[in-house]
Amino acid sequence: MRMTYLWLLQLVTGVLILVLIGISLILTHIPVILGFFGVDTAELISSGSVADRANPGIWAGLAVFLVAIILYHALSGLRNTLVELVPSVNKMRIITWIIIVSGIILLMGITYVPVILLSS
C-alpha cells in the first residue's frame, strides 16, 4: 500500500513539474509571446512592469519549490529502478537511505544560493 502512495506522488510531481515549468516559461517570455500575436509590448517591457512581475521572493520560492519537486521525482524514480534490480531487503534499505541523505544534501546545497542572494 505504501508503494501505491509513493507511485501516486511520483505521478503528481511529474504533472506539477510540467505545469510549473510551463508557467515559468510563459511568465518569463510573455512579451515575446504577445508580440507574436501582434500585441504592443512596449508597456510590458518597461522597467516598472518588469520589476512588478519579478518579485524576487516569489521567484525564489517558486524556484526552490520546483527544484524540490524535480529532485523528489528524479530520486524516487532512481530508487524505484535500483530497488527492482536488487532483490535483497537489506540492500533496498541501504539504497533508500543513501538516496534520502543525498537528496537532503542536494536540496540544502541548491537552496542555499537563493536564500543567500535574497538575504543580501
N, C-alpha and C positions, 0 to 999 in steps of 0.2 A: 504494500500500500504506500509506503514511504517513497518508493521509486516512482510511483504514479504522480505524486505531487512534485517531485523533482523534475520529471519529464514535462509536466504541465508548466512549471516555472520556466523551463528551457524554451518552450514554445512561446510563452508570454513575453519573455525577454527578447526573443527574435522579432516579434511583431513590434515591440517598443523601440528596438534599435532602428527598424525601418521607418517608423513614424517620426522619431526624434531627429534622425539624420535628414529626413525629408523636410521637416520644419526648419531645421538649421540651414539647409541649403536654400530654401525659399527665402527666409529672412535675410540671409547674407547676400543673396543675389536679386533681391526684389527690384532694384532699379533696372537691371538688365532684362528681367522677365517682363516688366511693364513696358519698357522701351520696345521690346519685340512686338508687343501688341499695339503700339502706336500711342501710348500714354506719355505725356510730357513728364519727364522725371527730373526736371531741374530742381523742383522743391524737395524731392526725395533725397537728393544727394547733397543738399546744403548741410553745412556743418551742424546746425542746430537739430535738424531732422535725424541725422546720423547719430548724434550724441544721445538723442531721446531713445532711439532704438537700441543703442549699445550700452545699456546699463551694465557695468562690469560685474556687479554682484549676481545679477540674474544669469548672465552668460557663463560666469564661473561655476555657479551652482548647477546649471544645466550640463556643462561640460563634465563636471565631477560625477553627476548622476549618470550621464551617458557612458562615461568610462567605467563606472561600477557595473552597469548593466552589461556592457560588452565584455568586461573581464569575467563576470559570473558566467555569461553564456559560453565564452571560449573555454574556460577552465572546467565547467561542467561537462561540456562536450568531450574534452580531453580525458576527463576522469571516466566518463562512460565508455569511451573507446578502450582505455587501458584496462578497465575492470573486466571488459568482455574478453580481453586477451589473456588475463591472469585468473585462473580458476581458484586460487588459494584465498581463503578468507583473511588470513593474516597479511598477505601481500596487498589485498584490496584495502585493508585498513591503513597500511603504510602509505599506499598511493593516495588515499583520500586525505590523510593528514599532511602529506607533502604538498598537495595541491592547495589545501586550505591555508597553510602557512605561507606558501609562495604567493597566493592571491592577496593575502593581507599585506604582505611586504610590498608587492607591486602597487596595490591601491594606495598605500601610505606614501610611496615614492612618487606616484603620479599626481596625487592630490596635494602634495607639498608645494609644488610650484605655483598653482593658482592661489593658494592660501597666502603664501609669502608675497606674491605680487599684489594681492588686494590689501594686505596689511601695511604695505609701504606707501 
